[in-house]
Amino acid sequence: MRILLLEDDDIIAYAIKEYFELFENSVTLFSNGEDLLEQSDVKNFDIMLLDINTPKINGIEVLETIRAMNIDTPAIFITAKDSMDSIKKAYKIGCNDYIKKPFNIEELEIRINYIVHKNSSKIELKDGYKFDMSKQKLYRDKKEISLNYKEKQLIYLLLKNQGEIVENDTIKSYIWSEKEVCDNTLRTTIKKLRDKLDSNFIKNQRGTGYKIEI
C-alpha cells in the first residue's frame, strides 16, 4: 500500500512509518497540512492517515480541501480529540474511520486493511478485461494474465488516474522510487505490458506521459 501520513508528533510519525514499511508498504510523511496539499498527489495513495491538530493547515481542513476536489481516497483521523463534535465533523466531511491516541498500531493496521479492501473493486476495461485494484491482478474472461510486479503497479497507477495523463516522472517515482531511471526503461516496461494485451488501452502523450481511458 501507499500510505499518506499527516502527523507532527515525531515519535508517533516514525513509529507508524517504520512499522508499515517493514511490510513493504510505502509511507509518505508530512508534519503540516500546507506541505501535504502543496507537495503530494493524493490520488496516488491508497489511504490517508491524518492527525487533526497539525501546524499551518489542520487535518480537518486538509480533508475538506481534498474532498472539495472530488478525490475519494479513504481517510482515517488519528487524534487525541474525542469530543462528539470532533467525531461528527470528521465523518461529515468524509473520513472513513477515527482512532484515538494512544492506540495499538496493530489495531490501526486492521482498520487500514479493512478500509482499503472495502473500497477496492474490479474495474472493467476494454474487450473483456478486468483489473482487481486490491489484488493488483488483471483478468480476461475470468482468466488471470501473468504480470510482473512493475506491470501491476503501472496499471494500478494509471487506473487510479484514469482518463488523465500520468507524467513520466510520476510513473518513475511510483514504480522505481526514483526519478533518475532512464526513459528507455519506462518505455520497455510499457512495451512489455502492451505485448500481453490484445487491446491497446494504454495511450501515450509523446514526451509527457501515459493514460488509460475506460
C-alpha positions as CSV (number, residue, x, y, z in Angstrom):
1,M,0.0,0.0,0.0
2,R,0.9,3.6,-0.4
3,I,0.1,5.5,2.8
4,L,-0.1,9.3,3.1
5,L,0.6,10.3,6.7
6,L,0.0,13.7,8.3
7,E,1.4,13.8,11.8
8,D,3.5,16.4,13.6
9,D,4.5,14.2,16.6
10,D,7.8,12.8,15.5
11,I,7.6,9.7,17.8
12,I,4.2,8.7,16.6
13,A,5.0,9.5,12.9
14,Y,8.2,7.5,12.7
15,A,6.7,4.6,14.7
16,I,3.9,4.3,12.1
17,K,6.3,4.8,9.2
18,E,8.8,2.2,10.4
19,Y,6.1,-0.4,11.2
20,F,4.3,-0.2,7.9
21,E,7.5,-0.1,5.8
22,L,8.6,-3.3,7.5
23,F,5.8,-5.0,5.5
24,E,6.9,-3.4,2.1
25,N,4.3,-0.6,2.3
26,S,5.3,3.0,1.3
27,V,4.7,5.8,3.8
28,T,5.0,9.4,2.8
29,L,5.1,11.7,5.8
30,F,4.2,15.3,6.3
31,S,4.3,17.3,9.5
32,N,1.9,20.1,8.4
33,G,-1.1,20.3,6.2
34,E,0.2,23.0,4.0
35,D,3.1,21.0,2.7
36,L,0.9,17.9,2.2
37,L,-1.5,19.8,0.0
38,E,1.3,21.5,-2.0
39,Q,3.6,18.6,-2.5
40,S,1.5,15.4,-2.7
41,D,-0.8,13.9,-5.3
42,V,-3.4,12.4,-3.0
43,K,-5.0,10.3,-5.9
44,N,-1.8,8.2,-6.0
45,F,-2.3,6.9,-2.4
46,D,-4.3,4.0,-1.1
47,I,-5.2,5.7,2.2
48,M,-4.6,8.8,4.2
49,L,-3.8,8.9,8.0
50,L,-4.5,12.4,9.2
51,D,-3.8,13.9,12.6
52,I,-6.3,16.7,13.4
53,N,-4.0,19.1,15.3
54,T,-1.2,19.9,12.8
55,P,0.5,23.2,12.0
56,K,-0.4,25.7,9.3
57,I,-3.4,23.7,8.0
58,N,-5.0,21.1,10.3
59,G,-6.2,17.6,9.3
60,I,-9.9,18.6,9.2
61,E,-9.1,21.5,6.7
62,V,-6.8,19.2,4.7
63,L,-9.6,16.6,4.2
64,E,-12.2,19.3,3.4
65,T,-9.9,20.6,0.7
66,I,-9.3,17.1,-0.7
67,R,-13.0,16.2,-0.7
68,A,-13.8,19.5,-2.4
69,M,-11.5,18.3,-5.3
70,N,-13.7,15.2,-5.6
71,I,-10.9,12.9,-4.5
72,D,-12.2,9.9,-2.6
73,T,-9.0,8.4,-1.3
74,P,-10.0,6.8,2.1
75,A,-9.0,8.7,5.2
76,I,-8.6,7.8,8.9
77,F,-8.2,10.5,11.5
78,I,-5.6,9.9,14.2
79,T,-6.1,12.3,17.1
80,A,-6.2,12.9,20.8
81,K,-9.5,14.6,20.5
82,D,-12.5,12.5,21.4
83,S,-15.3,15.0,21.7
84,M,-18.6,14.2,20.0
85,D,-18.4,17.4,18.0
86,S,-15.0,16.4,16.6
87,I,-16.2,13.0,15.7
88,K,-19.3,14.3,14.0
89,K,-17.3,16.8,12.0
90,A,-14.8,14.2,10.9
91,Y,-17.4,12.0,9.4
92,K,-19.4,14.9,8.0
93,I,-16.5,16.0,5.8
94,G,-15.8,12.5,4.5
95,C,-13.5,10.5,6.8
96,N,-13.8,6.7,6.8
97,D,-12.7,6.0,10.3
98,Y,-11.4,7.6,13.5
99,I,-8.9,6.3,16.0
100,K,-7.9,7.9,19.3
101,K,-4.4,8.3,20.7
102,P,-2.9,6.4,22.3
103,F,-3.7,3.4,20.1
104,N,-2.3,-0.1,19.3
105,I,-0.6,0.0,15.9
106,E,-1.9,-3.5,15.1
107,E,-5.4,-2.1,15.5
108,L,-4.6,0.7,13.1
109,E,-3.3,-1.9,10.6
110,I,-6.6,-3.9,10.9
111,R,-8.6,-0.7,10.3
112,I,-6.5,0.3,7.3
113,N,-6.7,-3.2,5.7
114,Y,-10.4,-3.3,6.2
115,I,-11.0,0.1,4.6
116,V,-8.6,-0.4,1.7
117,H,-10.1,-3.8,0.8
118,K,-13.7,-2.5,1.3
119,N,-13.0,0.4,-1.1
120,S,-11.3,-1.7,-3.7
121,S,-13.1,-3.0,-6.8
122,K,-12.6,-4.7,-10.1
123,I,-12.5,-2.2,-12.9
124,E,-13.9,-3.1,-16.3
125,L,-11.6,-2.4,-19.2
126,K,-11.9,-3.0,-22.9
127,D,-12.6,-6.3,-24.6
128,G,-13.4,-8.3,-21.5
129,Y,-10.5,-7.2,-19.4
130,K,-10.9,-6.5,-15.6
131,F,-8.3,-5.3,-13.1
132,D,-8.7,-6.1,-9.4
133,M,-7.4,-2.9,-7.7
134,S,-7.0,-4.6,-4.3
135,K,-5.1,-7.7,-5.5
136,Q,-3.5,-5.9,-8.5
137,K,-4.4,-8.7,-10.9
138,L,-5.5,-8.5,-14.5
139,Y,-8.1,-10.9,-15.9
140,R,-9.6,-11.5,-19.3
141,D,-12.8,-13.6,-19.3
142,K,-12.0,-14.7,-15.7
143,K,-8.6,-15.9,-16.7
144,E,-5.6,-14.2,-15.0
145,I,-3.0,-12.7,-17.2
146,S,0.5,-13.0,-15.8
147,L,2.1,-9.7,-14.9
148,N,5.3,-8.9,-13.1
149,Y,5.3,-6.6,-10.1
150,K,6.2,-3.4,-12.0
151,E,3.5,-4.1,-14.7
152,K,0.9,-4.5,-11.9
153,Q,2.0,-1.2,-10.3
154,L,1.8,0.6,-13.7
155,I,-1.8,-0.5,-14.4
156,Y,-2.8,0.3,-10.9
157,L,-1.3,3.9,-11.1
158,L,-2.9,4.6,-14.4
159,L,-6.3,3.4,-13.3
160,K,-6.1,5.5,-10.1
161,N,-5.8,8.4,-12.6
162,Q,-8.0,7.1,-15.3
163,G,-8.6,9.5,-18.2
164,E,-5.7,11.7,-17.1
165,I,-2.1,11.8,-18.3
166,V,0.3,10.5,-15.7
167,E,3.6,12.2,-16.2
168,N,6.7,10.1,-16.9
169,D,8.5,11.4,-13.7
170,T,5.5,10.4,-11.6
171,I,5.5,6.9,-13.0
172,K,9.2,6.5,-12.4
173,S,8.9,7.7,-8.8
174,Y,6.0,5.4,-8.1
175,I,7.4,2.2,-9.7
176,W,11.1,2.6,-9.2
177,S,11.1,5.0,-6.2
178,E,13.4,7.3,-8.1
179,K,13.1,9.8,-11.0
180,E,16.6,9.1,-12.3
181,V,15.6,5.9,-14.0
182,C,16.1,6.3,-17.8
183,D,13.2,6.9,-20.2
184,N,14.1,3.7,-22.1
185,T,13.4,1.6,-19.0
186,L,10.0,3.1,-18.8
187,R,9.3,2.6,-22.5
188,T,10.4,-1.0,-22.2
189,T,8.1,-1.7,-19.3
190,I,5.2,-0.1,-21.3
191,K,6.0,-2.2,-24.4
192,K,6.2,-5.5,-22.5
193,L,2.8,-4.8,-20.9
194,R,1.2,-3.8,-24.2
195,D,2.6,-7.1,-25.7
196,K,0.5,-9.0,-23.2
197,L,-2.7,-7.3,-24.2
198,D,-4.9,-7.8,-27.3
199,S,-6.4,-4.3,-26.8
200,N,-4.0,-1.4,-26.5
201,F,-5.8,0.8,-23.9
202,I,-2.6,2.5,-22.7
203,K,-2.4,5.8,-24.5
204,N,0.8,7.8,-24.9
205,Q,1.2,11.5,-25.0
206,R,4.7,11.9,-26.6
207,G,7.3,13.3,-24.2
208,T,4.8,13.7,-21.4
209,G,3.3,10.5,-20.1
210,Y,0.6,7.8,-20.3
211,K,-3.0,7.3,-19.5
212,I,-5.8,4.7,-19.6
213,E,-9.3,5.6,-20.8
214,I,-12.1,3.2,-19.9
